[in-house]
Amino acid sequence: MAYELKIPEAGESITEVQIGQWLKGEGDAVDKDEVVVEIETDKASMELPSPVAGIVAKHLAQEGDMVAVGAAIALIEEREPQAVTSAAAVPAADKAHASAQATAAVSDGKPMTAGDPFVMPAARRALAESGLQPSDVQATGPGNRLLKEDVLHHRAKARTATEAVPSKAGEATDDDREEEVVPMSMLRRRIAQRLVDAQHTAAMLTTFNEIDMSAVMSLRKQRGEAFEKKHGVKLGIMSFFVKAAIDALKLMPAVNAEIRDSNIVYKNYFDIGVAVSTDRGLVVPVIRNAERMSFAEVEAAVADLAGRARVRKITVEELQGGTFTITNGGVFGSLMATPIINPPQSAILGLHVIQDRPVARDGQVVIRPMMYVALTYDHRIVDGRESVTFLKRVKDCVEEPARMLIEI
């Protein structure tokens, strides 16, 4: 009996998804609940498991296709588990397909060894188009899988290396002017749409300040090892800024509010979004009720959410409903930038690189680890006084963390 693999409900307002990577090709055996394909919504990636054990009979959609929620994307022929693994029970057509797969996996006329990567269907096509063998490319996928992205990355590196060598004739060839057209992912399209919407709907303004990170750096140096030993997570700088932001949000509630129709909605809870860079774009997982968390709990939540976001294990619900966002461009070396608000929020805090700079202290010029910070806010709801006071409060809390403990 053939079962349809259908696109499930993926969250509120999501009506279609994009087919990502097929992890099981036509003719491949699959166990019940084994992942068959990755799909992408405009917020996150999801893995779609097989409802039964059997054989993937046919793909009804290709990688990159847009498919409506509820639509069938594959047919899976149900088989008994022993029939799936028994060579005698596999039909001739399936044997032929398996033989073709084995042939495709042969390099230089020799079968791949146990240590060779498992070549995904999209990667196999990319290898054929590029004239490459699986052994030429470094596999980075889970379970030693060779992904299409691995092939494209290898090609890009090879092209860069070639361009670095000057031509003997000193002239460019046609091969140096290649173009590659890649469909924009749903996540990237959603990011683009939200950024443009934010620019068109909010009256955005940015205020800046700088923070002396000496106290935080000293505390991390003195207590970091003991903190990690006790809590099993490193003491980073994000927990300090999350706690400082909550302190400042309590002082200036308009920064934690939003405009809803003709009303201002003030939030008496603090769901802090932390921007995470992934290979698919920027996503913002949300730490719920961060005001109730200790430093260690915040650090653990940030590490967990960021880690799962980068390997596409984050859920749609974990990306929705934040009241305020923090983004750290400093991890990439950004000295100063103006972040864009994440609607419908009213503000976003941007952190930047920590640099040793000369500053004046008690009439003397000293070298201190300094960070520029930026608060972009919606001027429709947040006034200049509130934004400057908010950022000054963040500065005071980070420069003197004890303030957050004794609430002064």
C-alpha positions as CSV (number, residue, x, y, z in Angstrom):
1,M,0.0,0.0,0.0
2,A,1.3,3.4,-0.9
3,Y,1.2,6.2,1.7
4,E,1.4,9.9,0.8
5,L,4.0,12.0,2.6
6,K,2.2,15.3,3.2
7,I,3.3,18.7,4.4
8,P,2.0,19.1,8.0
9,E,0.7,22.3,9.6
10,A,3.9,24.3,10.3
11,G,2.6,27.2,12.4
12,E,0.1,30.0,12.4
13,S,-0.2,32.0,9.1
14,I,2.1,29.5,7.3
15,T,0.4,28.3,4.1
16,E,3.3,27.0,2.1
17,V,6.8,25.6,2.5
18,Q,9.8,25.2,0.3
19,I,11.3,21.7,-0.3
20,G,14.8,21.7,1.1
21,Q,17.0,18.6,0.7
22,W,15.7,15.1,0.0
23,L,17.5,12.8,2.4
24,K,16.0,9.7,0.8
25,G,16.0,9.2,-2.9
26,E,13.5,7.3,-5.0
27,G,13.9,3.6,-4.3
28,D,15.6,4.1,-1.0
29,A,14.5,2.1,2.0
30,V,13.2,4.1,5.0
31,D,12.2,3.1,8.5
32,K,9.1,4.5,10.3
33,D,9.9,8.0,11.7
34,E,13.1,8.2,9.7
35,V,13.7,11.6,8.2
36,V,12.9,11.7,4.5
37,V,13.2,15.4,3.5
38,E,14.0,18.8,5.0
39,I,11.4,21.5,4.4
40,E,11.7,25.3,5.0
41,T,9.2,27.7,6.2
42,D,9.7,31.5,6.3
43,K,10.8,31.1,9.9
44,A,12.6,27.8,10.3
45,S,13.6,24.5,8.8
46,M,11.8,21.2,9.7
47,E,12.5,17.5,9.2
48,L,9.7,15.4,7.8
49,P,9.7,11.8,8.9
50,S,8.2,8.8,7.1
51,P,4.8,7.6,8.5
52,V,5.7,4.0,7.7
53,A,8.6,1.7,7.0
54,G,9.0,1.0,3.3
55,I,10.4,2.2,0.1
56,V,10.3,5.8,-1.3
57,A,8.5,5.1,-4.5
58,K,8.3,8.5,-6.0
59,H,9.1,12.2,-5.3
60,L,6.2,14.4,-6.1
61,A,8.1,17.6,-5.6
62,Q,11.7,18.7,-6.3
63,E,14.2,20.6,-4.2
64,G,13.4,24.3,-4.2
65,D,9.7,23.8,-5.1
66,M,7.0,25.7,-3.2
67,V,4.4,23.4,-1.9
68,A,1.1,24.2,0.0
69,V,0.5,22.9,3.5
70,G,-1.4,19.6,3.3
71,A,0.0,18.7,-0.2
72,A,1.6,15.3,-0.9
73,I,5.3,15.5,-1.8
74,A,6.2,11.8,-2.0
75,L,4.7,8.3,-2.2
76,I,6.1,5.6,0.2
77,E,5.3,2.0,-0.5
78,E,4.8,0.3,2.8
79,R,6.8,-2.9,3.4
80,E,7.5,-5.2,6.3
81,P,10.8,-4.3,8.0
82,Q,12.4,-7.6,7.0
83,A,11.2,-7.1,3.4
84,V,12.9,-3.8,3.3
85,T,16.3,-5.3,4.3
86,S,16.0,-8.5,2.4
87,A,17.6,-8.5,-1.0
88,A,15.4,-11.3,-2.2
89,A,12.2,-9.3,-1.5
90,V,13.3,-6.2,-3.3
91,P,11.7,-5.8,-6.8
92,A,13.8,-5.7,-9.9
93,A,13.1,-2.0,-10.4
94,D,14.4,-1.3,-6.9
95,K,17.4,-3.4,-7.5
96,A,18.2,-1.5,-10.6
97,H,17.9,1.7,-8.8
98,A,20.1,0.5,-6.0
99,S,22.6,-0.6,-8.7
100,A,22.5,2.8,-10.3
101,Q,23.2,4.4,-6.9
102,A,26.1,2.1,-6.3
103,T,27.5,2.9,-9.8
104,A,27.2,6.6,-9.1
105,A,29.1,6.2,-5.9
106,V,32.1,4.5,-7.7
107,S,35.2,6.7,-7.9
108,D,37.9,5.9,-10.5
109,G,36.2,2.5,-11.1
110,K,36.5,1.4,-7.5
111,P,33.6,1.1,-5.1
112,M,33.5,3.6,-2.2
113,T,34.9,2.3,1.0
114,A,33.1,2.3,4.4
115,G,34.9,5.6,5.3
116,D,33.6,7.5,2.2
117,P,30.7,9.9,2.5
118,F,27.1,9.2,1.7
119,V,26.4,11.3,-1.4
120,M,23.0,13.1,-1.3
121,P,21.0,13.2,-4.6
122,A,21.4,17.0,-5.0
123,A,25.1,16.6,-4.3
124,R,25.4,13.8,-6.9
125,R,23.9,16.1,-9.5
126,A,26.2,18.9,-8.6
127,L,29.2,16.6,-8.7
128,A,28.2,15.5,-12.2
129,E,27.8,19.1,-13.4
130,S,31.2,20.0,-12.0
131,G,33.1,16.9,-13.2
132,L,34.1,16.1,-9.6
133,Q,34.3,12.8,-7.7
134,P,33.0,12.4,-4.1
135,S,36.5,12.0,-2.9
136,D,37.4,15.5,-4.2
137,V,35.0,17.2,-1.8
138,Q,35.0,17.5,2.0
139,A,31.7,16.2,3.4
140,T,30.1,18.3,6.3
141,G,26.6,16.8,6.5
142,P,25.4,14.7,9.5
143,G,26.4,11.1,9.3
144,N,29.3,11.9,6.9
145,R,26.8,13.0,4.2
146,L,28.1,14.9,1.2
147,L,25.7,17.8,0.6
148,K,25.1,20.0,-2.4
149,E,26.4,23.0,-0.4
150,D,29.7,21.1,0.1
151,V,30.1,20.8,-3.7
152,L,29.2,24.5,-4.2
153,H,31.7,25.5,-1.5
154,H,34.4,23.4,-3.1
155,R,33.8,25.0,-6.5
156,A,33.9,28.5,-5.0
157,K,37.2,27.8,-3.2
158,A,38.6,26.3,-6.4
159,R,37.4,29.4,-8.4
160,T,39.0,31.7,-5.8
161,A,42.3,29.9,-6.0
162,T,42.3,30.1,-9.7
163,E,41.5,33.8,-9.7
164,A,44.4,34.4,-7.3
165,V,46.9,33.1,-9.9
166,P,47.5,35.8,-12.6
167,S,47.0,34.9,-16.2
168,K,50.1,34.6,-18.3
169,A,48.5,36.8,-20.9
170,G,47.2,39.2,-18.2
171,E,43.7,38.9,-19.7
172,A,40.4,37.6,-18.2
173,T,38.8,34.6,-19.9
174,D,35.1,33.7,-20.2
175,D,35.5,31.2,-17.4
176,D,36.3,34.1,-15.0
177,R,32.9,35.6,-15.6
178,E,30.6,32.9,-14.4
179,E,27.3,33.6,-12.8
180,E,25.4,31.3,-10.4
181,V,21.7,31.7,-10.0
182,V,20.4,30.3,-6.7
183,P,16.7,30.6,-5.6
184,M,16.2,32.7,-2.6
185,S,15.1,30.6,0.4
186,M,11.8,31.3,2.1
187,L,13.7,32.4,5.2
188,R,15.8,34.9,3.2
189,R,12.7,36.2,1.5
190,R,11.0,36.6,4.8
191,I,14.0,38.4,6.3
192,A,14.0,40.8,3.3
193,Q,10.3,41.4,3.5
194,R,10.4,42.2,7.3
195,L,13.3,44.5,6.9
196,V,11.6,46.5,4.2
197,D,8.3,46.5,6.2
198,A,10.2,47.8,9.3
199,Q,11.7,50.6,7.2
200,H,8.3,51.6,5.8
201,T,6.2,51.4,9.0
202,A,8.4,52.5,11.9
203,A,9.9,55.9,12.5
204,M,13.3,54.4,13.3
205,L,16.0,56.4,15.1
206,T,19.3,55.2,16.6
207,T,21.2,56.5,19.7
208,F,24.7,55.4,20.7
209,N,26.8,55.0,23.8
210,E,30.0,53.2,24.8
211,I,30.6,50.8,27.6
212,D,33.7,50.0,29.6
213,M,33.8,46.2,29.7
214,S,36.5,46.0,32.3
215,A,34.3,44.8,35.1
216,V,32.7,42.1,33.0
217,M,36.0,41.0,31.6
218,S,37.5,40.8,35.1
219,L,34.6,38.9,36.5
220,R,34.7,36.4,33.7
221,K,38.4,35.9,34.2
222,Q,38.1,35.5,37.9
223,R,34.9,33.4,38.1
224,G,34.5,32.0,34.6
225,E,36.1,28.6,35.4
226,A,34.2,28.1,38.6
227,F,31.0,29.2,36.8
228,E,31.4,26.7,34.0
229,K,32.4,23.9,36.4
230,K,29.2,24.5,38.5
231,H,26.7,25.2,35.7
232,G,28.1,23.3,32.7
233,V,28.0,26.4,30.5
234,K,30.5,29.2,29.9
235,L,30.0,32.7,31.3
236,G,29.7,34.9,28.2
237,I,28.8,38.5,27.8
238,M,25.2,37.9,26.6
239,S,23.8,37.1,30.0
240,F,25.1,40.5,31.3
241,F,23.4,42.4,28.5
242,V,20.2,40.4,28.8
243,K,19.9,41.1,32.5
244,A,21.0,44.7,32.0
245,A,18.4,45.2,29.2
246,I,15.6,43.8,31.5
247,D,16.7,46.2,34.2
248,A,16.5,49.1,31.7
249,L,13.2,47.9,30.2
250,K,11.6,47.9,33.7
251,L,12.8,51.5,34.0
252,M,11.5,52.5,30.6
253,P,8.5,50.3,29.8
254,A,7.8,52.0,26.5
255,V,10.9,50.3,25.0
256,N,9.2,46.9,25.8
257,A,5.9,47.9,24.3
258,E,4.4,47.8,20.8
259,I,1.9,49.7,18.8
260,R,-1.2,47.6,18.0
261,D,-3.7,49.4,15.8
262,S,-4.2,52.8,17.5
263,N,-3.2,51.4,20.9
264,I,0.1,51.1,22.8
265,V,0.4,47.6,24.4
266,Y,2.8,47.5,27.4
267,K,4.2,44.1,28.2
268,N,4.8,43.2,31.9
269,Y,6.9,40.2,30.9
270,F,10.3,40.1,29.1
271,D,10.8,37.7,26.2
272,I,14.2,38.6,24.9
273,G,15.1,37.7,21.3
274,V,18.8,36.9,20.7
275,A,19.8,37.2,17.0
276,V,21.8,34.2,15.7
277,S,23.6,34.0,12.4
278,T,23.1,30.8,10.5
279,D,24.1,29.6,7.0
280,R,20.6,30.4,5.9
281,G,20.4,33.9,7.3
282,L,19.7,35.7,10.6
283,V,17.1,34.1,13.0
284,V,16.0,35.4,16.4
285,P,15.2,32.7,18.9
286,V,13.3,34.0,22.0
287,I,14.2,33.5,25.7
288,R,10.8,33.4,27.4
289,N,10.4,35.1,30.8
290,A,14.1,35.9,30.9
291,E,13.4,38.1,34.0
292,R,12.9,34.9,36.0
293,M,16.2,33.4,35.0
294,S,19.7,33.4,36.6
295,F,22.8,34.3,34.7
296,A,23.5,30.6,34.3
297,E,20.0,29.9,33.0
298,V,20.3,32.7,30.4
299,E,23.7,31.4,29.2
300,A,22.3,27.9,28.9
301,A,19.2,29.1,27.0
302,V,21.3,31.2,24.6
303,A,23.7,28.3,23.9
304,D,20.8,25.8,23.4
305,L,18.8,28.1,21.1
306,A,21.7,29.2,19.1
307,G,23.1,25.7,18.7
308,R,19.8,24.3,17.5
309,A,19.1,27.3,15.2
310,R,22.4,26.6,13.4
311,V,21.6,23.0,12.8
312,R,18.0,23.7,11.8
313,K,16.5,22.1,14.9
314,I,14.7,25.2,16.1
315,T,10.9,25.3,16.2
316,V,8.7,28.0,14.7
317,E,7.2,28.7,18.2
318,E,10.7,29.5,19.5
319,L,11.1,32.2,16.9
320,Q,7.9,34.1,17.7
321,G,6.6,36.6,20.2
322,G,9.7,38.4,21.5
323,T,9.3,41.8,23.2
324,F,12.8,43.1,22.7
325,T,15.8,41.9,20.7
326,I,19.6,41.9,21.2
327,T,22.0,41.5,18.3
328,N,25.8,41.1,18.6
329,G,27.6,42.2,15.4
330,G,30.8,42.3,17.4
331,V,31.4,38.6,16.9
332,F,32.1,39.5,13.3
333,G,34.2,42.5,14.1
334,S,31.6,45.2,13.6
335,L,32.7,48.5,15.2
336,M,29.5,50.4,14.9
337,A,26.2,49.8,13.1
338,T,22.5,50.7,13.3
339,P,20.4,47.6,13.8
340,I,16.9,47.4,12.3
341,I,13.9,46.8,14.6
342,N,12.2,43.4,14.6
343,P,8.5,44.2,14.1
344,P,6.2,44.6,16.0
345,Q,8.8,45.3,18.7
346,S,9.7,48.9,19.4
347,A,13.5,48.7,19.9
348,I,16.6,46.6,19.3
349,L,20.0,46.7,21.1
350,G,23.1,46.3,19.0
351,L,26.4,45.2,20.5
352,H,29.7,45.6,18.8
353,V,33.3,44.5,19.0
354,I,35.3,45.0,22.2
355,Q,38.5,46.9,21.6
356,D,41.2,48.3,23.8
357,R,40.9,52.1,23.4
358,P,42.4,55.1,25.3
359,V,39.9,56.8,27.6
360,A,40.0,59.4,30.3
361,R,39.7,58.2,33.9
362,D,40.2,60.6,36.9
363,G,42.2,63.0,34.7
364,Q,44.4,60.2,33.3
365,V,44.5,58.5,29.9
366,V,44.2,54.8,30.4
367,I,43.6,51.8,28.1
368,R,40.3,50.0,28.6
369,P,38.3,47.4,26.7
370,M,35.5,49.4,25.2
371,M,32.4,48.5,23.3
372,Y,30.0,50.8,21.3
373,V,26.4,50.0,21.7
374,A,23.4,51.2,19.7
375,L,19.7,51.3,20.4
376,T,17.4,51.6,17.4
377,Y,13.9,52.5,18.5
378,D,10.5,53.4,17.0
379,H,10.1,57.2,17.6
380,R,6.4,56.8,17.4
381,I,6.3,55.2,20.8
382,V,9.7,55.8,22.3
383,D,10.9,59.4,22.9
384,G,14.6,60.5,22.8
385,R,14.7,60.9,26.6
386,E,13.5,57.4,27.1
387,S,15.9,55.9,24.6
388,V,18.9,57.7,26.0
389,T,18.0,56.9,29.5
390,F,17.5,53.2,28.6
391,L,20.9,53.0,27.0
392,K,22.6,54.8,29.8
393,R,21.0,52.3,32.3
394,V,22.4,49.4,30.3
395,K,25.8,51.0,30.3
396,D,25.6,51.6,34.1
397,C,24.5,48.0,34.8
398,V,27.2,46.4,32.6
399,E,30.0,48.6,33.9
400,E,28.9,47.9,37.5
401,P,27.1,44.5,37.5
402,A,26.5,44.7,41.2
403,R,23.7,47.2,40.4
404,M,21.6,44.4,39.0
405,L,21.9,42.4,42.2
406,I,21.0,45.1,44.7
407,E,18.7,46.9,42.3
408,I,20.0,50.4,42.5
